[in-house]
Amino acid sequence: MRQAPVFSKGRDLAATATALRPWLAARLDVGTVAIDDFTYPQGAGVSNETILFRARYGNTVEELVVRIAPAPEHQMFMEPRFRMQYDILMALWQNGTVRVPEALWLEEDSSILGRPFYVMRRMRGRVPVSMPVYNATGWLLEATPAQRRVLWEDAMAQLAAIHRVPAAELSVVQRPEHGVTGIQQHLSYWNRYATWALGNEIPDTVRYLLDWLDSNQPPETTAGPSWGDARIGNIMFDSEFRVVGVMDWEQASFVGPVADLGWWLLFDEAHSVGARVPRLDGLGTRAETITVWQEMTGRKADHLLWHEVFAGVKAGLLGLHSRYLAPLPPVDARPYSYLGRACELLGLPAPKDF
């Protein structure tokens, strides 16, 4: 079975552990702390460097994770907003309805590890990674349809829980520098992202789709907090196929909850039909996903087409940009095209200009 990739970004792990040790001892208020099992996880850490480790002091052993802001040469997003990610975890942990890792300390002084970082408690479980795709190999393939159903239903419940968190508790994700409303902010950001990521090489298809999105904006009443990277590949599960924690908040915005539904549907297709493998029995179909989300949130999936098209544009831009981020493998390496899916939804010919 092909192993999930490791995203090391060239860091000297031994030197990093040495630099982290006195900082961590000060935070724990102990004289010394030993750090071992300092390692990268498989299949995680594309946008932010993620390192797992064990801290030992006295008779105590702590399993922790350090997440480090990306250096410019590894930057997946135009504005990583690293502090925002920590603040989201803190807000959701305090709210208590969404299962997230417990964030412990934020360090914005780059002199320690070369970049800002934060430390959180390690969650234990399994993740349905997308490289290699979970529908074709791995522990989810080996599970029974009933177990997969438990996993899918619990994941949907957590997705719905995110969309029930009061907007005021997640106001940190607002981008007022990009516009007055949440939808305007999101559109402005991704228009700027296209230029930042691709310069003068923006495909005509991308320009057309961004213009369509601008001309067909949903009403602002649909705006609100959005996780941004809603998919089961960003959720950890225990041995009973229940959610341990929801991860990766880099793309959080105020574009609205339906955006998460659109992103979820896009990646569900990409990791099944797009990967030329059938969706595993027990995982919800498109129709079931929409119905269950509406029932669990009490919302209507209004303007879903717009959000699905936008999801295809965003994922396509990230895939195109990732090709410039050596030594990272491309996110969108297969012939399957997220931009092609956006065109398909609008009844347009498949793009041929990139």
C-alpha positions in Angstrom: 0.0 0.0 0.0 1.3 3.4 -1.0 2.2 5.5 2.1 0.9 9.0 2.7 3.6 11.7 2.0 5.5 13.5 4.6 5.9 17.3 4.3 9.2 18.1 5.9 10.0 21.5 4.3 13.7 20.9 5.0 13.8 21.6 8.7 16.5 20.2 11.0 14.4 18.4 13.5 17.2 17.9 16.1 18.1 21.6 16.1 14.4 22.5 16.3 13.8 20.3 19.3 16.9 21.8 21.0 15.6 25.3 20.4 12.1 24.4 21.6 13.2 22.7 24.9 13.9 25.8 27.0 10.9 27.7 25.7 8.7 24.7 26.6 10.2 24.4 30.1 9.4 28.1 30.7 5.8 27.6 29.6 5.5 24.5 31.8 7.2 26.3 34.7 9.7 23.5 35.2 13.5 23.5 35.3 14.1 21.1 32.4 12.1 19.2 29.9 13.1 16.3 27.7 11.7 16.1 24.1 11.6 12.9 22.1 9.8 11.3 19.2 10.1 14.6 17.4 8.7 13.7 14.0 6.5 14.8 11.1 3.1 13.0 10.7 2.2 11.3 7.4 -0.2 13.1 5.1 -0.5 16.3 7.1 1.3 19.7 7.2 1.0 21.0 3.6 0.1 24.6 4.5 1.5 24.8 8.1 4.5 22.8 9.3 3.3 20.2 11.8 5.6 18.3 14.2 4.5 15.7 16.7 6.5 15.1 19.9 6.6 13.9 23.5 7.6 16.1 26.4 8.9 14.6 29.7 9.4 16.4 32.9 9.4 14.8 36.4 6.9 12.0 36.3 4.8 13.7 33.7 4.6 12.8 30.0 2.8 15.1 27.6 2.0 14.3 24.0 2.0 17.5 22.1 2.1 19.1 18.6 3.9 22.2 17.4 2.5 23.9 14.4 4.8 26.4 12.7 3.8 29.2 10.3 5.0 28.7 6.7 8.0 30.4 5.3 7.3 32.5 2.2 8.7 29.8 -0.1 6.2 27.2 1.3 3.3 29.6 1.6 0.1 28.0 0.2 -2.1 31.0 1.1 -1.6 34.7 0.3 -2.3 35.6 3.9 -1.7 32.7 6.2 -3.3 34.5 9.2 -1.5 32.2 11.6 -2.7 34.0 14.7 -6.3 33.6 13.5 -6.0 29.8 13.5 -4.9 29.7 17.1 -7.7 32.1 18.1 -10.3 29.9 16.3 -9.1 26.8 18.3 -9.3 28.8 21.5 -12.8 30.0 20.7 -14.1 26.6 19.7 -12.5 24.9 22.7 -14.2 27.3 25.0 -17.5 26.9 23.2 -17.3 23.2 23.7 -19.6 22.0 20.9 -17.0 21.4 18.3 -14.2 18.8 19.0 -10.9 20.5 18.3 -7.4 20.0 19.7 -6.6 22.0 22.8 -4.4 24.9 21.9 -2.0 25.7 24.8 0.5 28.5 23.9 1.1 30.8 21.0 4.6 32.2 20.3 4.8 35.1 17.8 8.5 35.7 18.3 10.2 34.2 15.2 13.6 34.1 16.9 12.8 30.8 18.6 12.1 28.5 15.6 12.5 30.9 12.8 8.7 31.4 12.4 5.7 32.0 14.7 4.3 28.8 16.2 1.8 27.4 18.6 1.7 24.2 20.7 -1.4 22.1 21.3 -2.2 18.8 22.8 -1.9 15.8 20.5 -5.1 14.0 19.6 -4.9 10.2 19.0 -6.8 8.7 16.2 -6.9 8.0 12.5 -7.5 10.3 9.5 -8.9 9.3 6.1 -6.0 10.9 4.2 -6.5 12.0 0.6 -2.9 11.0 -0.5 -3.4 8.1 -1.2 -7.2 8.5 -1.5 -9.2 6.9 1.3 -11.8 5.4 -1.1 -9.1 3.2 -2.6 -6.8 2.2 0.2 -6.2 2.2 3.9 -8.2 1.6 7.1 -11.5 3.1 5.8 -11.5 0.7 2.9 -11.0 -2.1 5.3 -13.9 -1.0 7.5 -17.5 -2.3 7.2 -20.2 -0.2 5.7 -21.8 0.1 9.1 -18.6 1.5 10.6 -18.2 3.9 7.7 -21.8 5.1 8.3 -21.0 5.8 11.9 -18.0 7.8 10.8 -19.9 9.8 8.2 -22.8 10.6 10.5 -20.5 11.7 13.3 -18.5 13.8 10.9 -21.7 15.5 9.5 -22.8 16.2 13.1 -19.5 18.0 13.7 -19.9 20.0 10.5 -23.4 21.0 11.6 -22.0 21.9 15.1 -19.6 24.3 13.5 -22.5 26.1 11.8 -24.4 26.4 15.1 -21.6 28.3 16.8 -22.7 32.0 17.3 -21.1 34.2 14.7 -19.9 36.6 17.4 -17.6 33.9 18.9 -15.8 33.6 15.5 -15.7 37.2 14.5 -11.9 36.8 14.3 -12.2 35.3 10.9 -13.7 38.5 9.4 -11.5 40.2 6.7 -12.6 43.9 6.8 -9.6 44.9 4.8 -11.1 43.0 1.9 -14.6 44.3 2.0 -17.7 45.3 4.0 -19.6 42.0 3.9 -18.4 38.5 4.4 -19.1 37.5 0.8 -17.4 40.6 -0.6 -14.4 39.9 1.6 -14.1 36.3 0.3 -14.5 37.3 -3.3 -12.0 40.1 -3.0 -9.5 37.8 -1.3 -9.6 35.1 -4.0 -9.4 37.6 -6.8 -6.2 38.9 -5.2 -5.1 35.3 -4.6 -5.3 34.5 -8.3 -2.9 37.4 -9.1 -0.6 36.6 -6.2 -0.4 32.9 -7.0 -0.3 33.0 -10.8 0.8 36.5 -11.8 0.1 37.1 -15.5 -0.6 33.4 -16.1 -4.2 33.4 -14.8 -6.2 31.1 -17.2 -9.1 32.7 -19.0 -11.3 30.1 -17.4 -10.4 31.4 -14.0 -11.1 35.0 -15.0 -14.5 34.0 -16.4 -15.5 32.0 -13.3 -14.4 34.8 -10.9 -16.5 37.3 -13.0 -19.5 34.9 -12.8 -19.2 34.6 -9.0 -19.0 38.4 -8.7 -22.1 38.9 -10.9 -24.2 36.2 -9.1 -23.4 36.9 -5.4 -25.8 35.4 -2.8 -27.5 37.9 -0.5 -25.4 38.9 2.5 -28.1 37.3 4.8 -26.5 33.9 3.9 -23.0 35.0 5.2 -21.5 33.8 8.5 -18.6 31.7 9.8 -17.3 29.0 7.5 -14.7 26.3 8.4 -13.2 26.7 4.9 -11.7 23.2 4.5 -14.7 21.0 5.3 -13.9 17.4 4.4 -13.4 14.1 6.3 -9.7 14.2 5.4 -9.5 17.0 8.0 -11.2 15.1 10.8 -9.6 12.5 13.1 -11.6 9.5 14.3 -11.1 7.0 17.1 -11.3 3.2 16.9 -15.1 3.3 17.2 -15.3 5.6 14.1 -16.3 8.6 16.2 -14.8 12.1 15.7 -11.8 12.9 17.9 -11.2 16.3 16.5 -11.7 18.7 13.6 -8.5 20.2 12.2 -7.1 22.8 9.7 -8.7 26.2 9.9 -6.5 28.2 7.5 -9.3 28.9 5.1 -11.9 30.0 7.7 -14.0 33.0 6.5 -17.3 34.7 6.8 -18.6 33.6 3.4 -21.3 31.5 5.0 -22.0 27.9 6.2 -23.2 26.7 2.7 -19.7 27.3 1.5 -18.6 24.3 3.7 -21.3 22.2 2.2 -20.1 23.1 -1.3 -16.5 22.3 -0.4 -17.5 19.0 1.2 -19.4 17.9 -1.9 -16.5 18.9 -4.2 -14.0 16.8 -2.3 -16.3 13.9 -1.9 -16.6 13.7 -5.7 -12.8 14.4 -6.2 -11.9 11.5 -3.9 -14.3 9.1 -5.6 -15.4 9.8 -9.1 -12.4 12.1 -9.6 -10.0 9.4 -8.5 -11.8 6.8 -10.7 -12.9 4.7 -7.7 -16.4 4.2 -6.3 -17.5 5.9 -3.1 -17.2 3.5 -0.2 -20.5 2.0 0.9 -21.7 3.7 4.1 -20.4 7.2 3.2 -23.3 9.5 2.4 -24.3 10.2 -1.2 -24.6 13.8 -2.5 -28.3 13.8 -1.9 -27.9 12.4 1.6 -25.2 14.9 2.5 -27.4 17.8 1.5 -30.5 16.4 3.3 -28.7 15.5 6.5 -26.8 18.9 6.7 -30.1 20.8 6.3 -31.7 18.6 9.0 -28.8 19.0 11.4 -28.3 22.7 11.0 -31.9 23.8 10.5 -30.7 25.8 7.4 -31.5 25.6 3.8 -28.8 24.9 1.3 -29.6 28.1 -0.6 -27.3 29.2 -3.4 -25.5 25.9 -3.2 -24.6 26.1 -6.9 -22.7 29.4 -6.3 -20.8 27.9 -3.4 -19.9 24.8 -5.3 -18.6 26.8 -8.3 -16.6 28.9 -5.9 -15.2 25.7 -4.2 -14.1 24.5 -7.6 -12.4 27.8 -8.3 -10.6 28.0 -4.9 -9.4 24.4 -5.1 -8.3 24.8 -8.7 -6.3 27.9 -7.8 -4.7 26.1 -4.8 -3.8 23.2 -7.1 -2.3 25.5 -9.7 -0.3 27.4 -7.1 1.0 24.2 -5.5 2.9 23.4 -8.7 5.2 26.3 -7.9 5.9 25.2 -4.3 8.9 22.8 -4.7 9.5 20.5 -3.0 5.8 20.0 -2.2 4.0 17.5 -4.4 1.1 19.2 -6.2 -2.3 19.1 -4.6 -4.1 18.7 -7.9 -1.8 16.3 -9.7 -4.4 14.1 -11.4 -6.2 14.9 -14.7 -9.3 15.5 -12.5 -9.8 19.2 -12.5 -11.5 21.3 -9.8 -11.9 24.1 -12.3 -13.4 21.6 -14.7 -16.0 20.7 -12.1 -16.9 24.4 -11.7 -17.4 24.6 -15.5 -19.4 21.5 -15.5 -21.8 22.9 -12.9 -22.4 25.9 -15.1 -22.8 23.8 -18.2 -19.6 25.2 -19.7 -17.1 23.3 -21.9 -14.2 21.7 -20.1 -11.3 24.2 -19.7 -8.4 23.8 -22.1 -6.3 26.8 -21.2 -4.1 25.5 -18.4 
